[in-house]
Structure formats: structure tokens, C-alpha cells
């Protein structure tokens, strides 16, 4: 029996997934999550094609799921700040109109 190879980037996907959740309250979490999803999808495809050749499927699945969560958190954070900026911009514009500027 041959020794199985570790899936390429399985550790990187796990780290990116964890970091995307931790930094989800910043815009960085969105970017890290997207990168983790991309790398994780490639690794998952490789494992599904030849499961007898690779090990480390648990790490890549966990990282992929955490990347999904981190991407959602980062996206919600980005939408939140866009709404805040639009509200503050509207209030500022209204204040300028009231002052006659």
C-alpha cells in the first residue's frame, strides 16, 4: 500500500478559513474568504477525482466551510458600512441644503 499524499493547500485553506472568520468584521475577511473558497474548491475537486490518493479531506472541508462563513460575514459587514455611508451622506447633504449652501 502506498502512502497517501496530503491534499495541496489543505493547511492554507484551513488557515484562510479561520482568518476570514476572525477578520470578518473588517473588509479583509471577505477577501480571505474568497481566496479560501477558490483554493478549497480546487482541493475538493482533486479529492473527489481520486480519493485513494489523498488524505487531509477533513481539513480542506473545514477550511472551505469556514471560508463560506467568513465570506458571508465580510459581505454583511461591507453592506453595513455602505448603508452607513449612504445614510451619513444623505444627512450631510440635507444639512447643507438647509443651511443654503
Phi and psi in degrees as GROMACS dihedral restraints (atoms count N, CA, C in turn):
[ dihedral_restraints ]
;  ai    aj    ak    al  type     phi  dphi    fc
    3     4     5     6     1   -86.6    20    10
    4     5     6     7     1   153.3    20    10
    6     7     8     9     1   -75.0    20    10
    7     8     9    10     1   135.0    20    10
    9    10    11    12     1   -78.6    20    10
   10    11    12    13     1   144.2    20    10
   12    13    14    15     1   -82.8    20    10
   13    14    15    16     1   149.6    20    10
   15    16    17    18     1   -76.9    20    10
   16    17    18    19     1   140.2    20    10
   18    19    20    21     1   -58.5    20    10
   19    20    21    22     1   135.3    20    10
   21    22    23    24     1   -60.8    20    10
   22    23    24    25     1   138.1    20    10
   24    25    26    27     1    66.5    20    10
   25    26    27    28     1    15.4    20    10
   27    28    29    30     1   -65.4    20    10
   28    29    30    31     1   -40.5    20    10
   30    31    32    33     1   -69.1    20    10
   31    32    33    34     1   -39.0    20    10
   33    34    35    36     1   -63.6    20    10
   34    35    36    37     1   -40.5    20    10
   36    37    38    39     1   -65.6    20    10
   37    38    39    40     1   -40.7    20    10
   39    40    41    42     1   -63.5    20    10
   40    41    42    43     1   -45.2    20    10
   42    43    44    45     1   -65.1    20    10
   43    44    45    46     1   -43.0    20    10
   45    46    47    48     1   -63.0    20    10
   46    47    48    49     1   -38.8    20    10
   48    49    50    51     1   -64.6    20    10
   49    50    51    52     1   -43.9    20    10
   51    52    53    54     1   -64.0    20    10
   52    53    54    55     1   -46.3    20    10
   54    55    56    57     1   -65.8    20    10
   55    56    57    58     1   -33.0    20    10
   57    58    59    60     1   -67.3    20    10
   58    59    60    61     1   -32.2    20    10
   60    61    62    63     1   -74.8    20    10
   61    62    63    64     1   -44.2    20    10
   63    64    65    66     1   -62.7    20    10
   64    65    66    67     1   -43.8    20    10
   66    67    68    69     1   -95.9    20    10
   67    68    69    70     1    21.6    20    10
   69    70    71    72     1   -65.0    20    10
   70    71    72    73     1   -23.4    20    10
   72    73    74    75     1   -85.0    20    10
   73    74    75    76     1     5.5    20    10
   75    76    77    78     1  -123.2    20    10
   76    77    78    79     1   166.7    20    10
   78    79    80    81     1   -68.2    20    10
   79    80    81    82     1   -19.0    20    10
   81    82    83    84     1   -63.3    20    10
   82    83    84    85     1   -34.6    20    10
   84    85    86    87     1   -60.2    20    10
   85    86    87    88     1   -36.4    20    10
   87    88    89    90     1   -64.3    20    10
   88    89    90    91     1   -44.7    20    10
   90    91    92    93     1   -67.4    20    10
   91    92    93    94     1   -45.8    20    10
   93    94    95    96     1   -63.6    20    10
   94    95    96    97     1   -37.7    20    10
   96    97    98    99     1   -64.0    20    10
   97    98    99   100     1   -41.7    20    10
   99   100   101   102     1   -65.6    20    10
  100   101   102   103     1   -42.0    20    10
  102   103   104   105     1   -63.7    20    10
  103   104   105   106     1   -43.0    20    10
  105   106   107   108     1   -62.7    20    10
  106   107   108   109     1   -39.0    20    10
  108   109   110   111     1   -64.2    20    10
  109   110   111   112     1   -40.8    20    10
  111   112   113   114     1   -64.9    20    10
  112   113   114   115     1   -50.2    20    10
  114   115   116   117     1   -65.9    20    10
  115   116   117   118     1   -39.1    20    10
  117   118   119   120     1   -65.7    20    10
  118   119   120   121     1   -38.2    20    10
  120   121   122   123     1   -64.0    20    10
  121   122   123   124     1   -40.5    20    10
  123   124   125   126     1   -63.6    20    10
  124   125   126   127     1   -44.7    20    10
  126   127   128   129     1   -65.4    20    10
  127   128   129   130     1   -39.5    20    10
  129   130   131   132     1   -65.2    20    10
  130   131   132   133     1   -38.3    20    10
  132   133   134   135     1   -64.4    20    10
  133   134   135   136     1   -41.0    20    10
  135   136   137   138     1   -62.9    20    10
  136   137   138   139     1   -41.6    20    10
  138   139   140   141     1   -67.5    20    10
  139   140   141   142     1   -42.2    20    10
  141   142   143   144     1   -65.4    20    10
  142   143   144   145     1   -30.9    20    10
  144   145   146   147     1   -71.0    20    10
  145   146   147   148     1   -41.2    20    10
  147   148   149   150     1  -141.4    20    10
  148   149   150   151     1    76.3    20    10
  150   151   152   153     1   -66.4    20    10
  151   152   153   154     1   -22.1    20    10
  153   154   155   156     1   -76.5    20    10
  154   155   156   157     1   -13.7    20    10
  156   157   158   159     1   -91.3    20    10
  157   158   159   160     1   -22.2    20    10
  159   160   161   162     1  -123.2    20    10
  160   161   162   163     1   153.1    20    10
  162   163   164   165     1  -126.6    20    10
  163   164   165   166     1   168.8    20    10
  165   166   167   168     1    96.3    20    10
  166   167   168   169     1    17.9    20    10
  168   169   170   171     1   -66.8    20    10
  169   170   171   172     1   -32.6    20    10
  171   172   173   174     1   -63.9    20    10
  172   173   174   175     1   -42.1    20    10
  174   175   176   177     1   -66.1    20    10
  175   176   177   178     1   -40.7    20    10
  177   178   179   180     1   -71.7    20    10
  178   179   180   181     1   -35.7    20    10
  180   181   182   183     1   -67.2    20    10
  181   182   183   184     1   -43.1    20    10
  183   184   185   186     1   -62.6    20    10
  184   185   186   187     1   -44.5    20    10
  186   187   188   189     1   -63.9    20    10
  187   188   189   190     1   -37.9    20    10
  189   190   191   192     1   -65.7    20    10
  190   191   192   193     1   -43.2    20    10
  192   193   194   195     1   -66.2    20    10
  193   194   195   196     1   -42.3    20    10
  195   196   197   198     1   -66.0    20    10
  196   197   198   199     1   -32.1    20    10
  198   199   200   201     1   -66.6    20    10
  199   200   201   202     1   -36.9    20    10
  201   202   203   204     1   -62.2    20    10
  202   203   204   205     1   -47.1    20    10
  204   205   206   207     1   -62.3    20    10
  205   206   207   208     1   -45.1    20    10
  207   208   209   210     1   -63.9    20    10
  208   209   210   211     1   -37.1    20    10
  210   211   212   213     1   -66.0    20    10
  211   212   213   214     1   -42.0    20    10
  213   214   215   216     1   -64.0    20    10
  214   215   216   217     1   -45.4    20    10
  216   217   218   219     1   -62.2    20    10
  217   218   219   220     1   -43.7    20    10
  219   220   221   222     1   -64.4    20    10
  220   221   222   223     1   -38.9    20    10
  222   223   224   225     1   -65.8    20    10
  223   224   225   226     1   -42.2    20    10
  225   226   227   228     1   -63.9    20    10
  226   227   228   229     1   -39.4    20    10
  228   229   230   231     1   -63.9    20    10
  229   230   231   232     1   -41.9    20    10
  231   232   233   234     1   -64.4    20    10
  232   233   234   235     1   -44.0    20    10
  234   235   236   237     1   -62.4    20    10
  235   236   237   238     1   -41.5    20    10
  237   238   239   240     1   -57.3    20    10
  238   239   240   241     1   -48.0    20    10
  240   241   242   243     1   -70.4    20    10
  241   242   243   244     1   -32.6    20    10
  243   244   245   246     1   -63.8    20    10
  244   245   246   247     1   -41.2    20    10
  246   247   248   249     1   -64.6    20    10
  247   248   249   250     1   -43.0    20    10
  249   250   251   252     1   -61.2    20    10
  250   251   252   253     1   -44.6    20    10
  252   253   254   255     1   -64.1    20    10
  253   254   255   256     1   -41.0    20    10
  255   256   257   258     1   -65.4    20    10
  256   257   258   259     1   -40.8    20    10
  258   259   260   261     1   -65.1    20    10
  259   260   261   262     1   -46.8    20    10
  261   262   263   264     1   -65.3    20    10
  262   263   264   265     1   -36.0    20    10
  264   265   266   267     1   -66.1    20    10
  265   266   267   268     1   -39.3    20    10
  267   268   269   270     1   -66.7    20    10
  268   269   270   271     1   -39.2    20    10
  270   271   272   273     1   -66.2    20    10
  271   272   273   274     1   -42.0    20    10
  273   274   275   276     1   -64.9    20    10
  274   275   276   277     1   -40.9    20    10
  276   277   278   279     1   -64.9    20    10
  277   278   279   280     1   -41.8    20    10
  279   280   281   282     1   -63.9    20    10
  280   281   282   283     1   -38.9    20    10
  282   283   284   285     1   -64.7    20    10
  283   284   285   286     1   -40.4    20    10
  285   286   287   288     1   -65.3    20    10
  286   287   288   289     1   -37.7    20    10
  288   289   290   291     1   -65.7    20    10
  289   290   291   292     1   -38.7    20    10
  291   292   293   294     1   -68.0    20    10
  292   293   294   295     1   -33.2    20    10
  294   295   296   297     1   -81.2    20    10
  295   296   297   298     1    -9.2    20    10
  297   298   299   300     1    81.9    20    10
  298   299   300   301     1    25.1    20    10
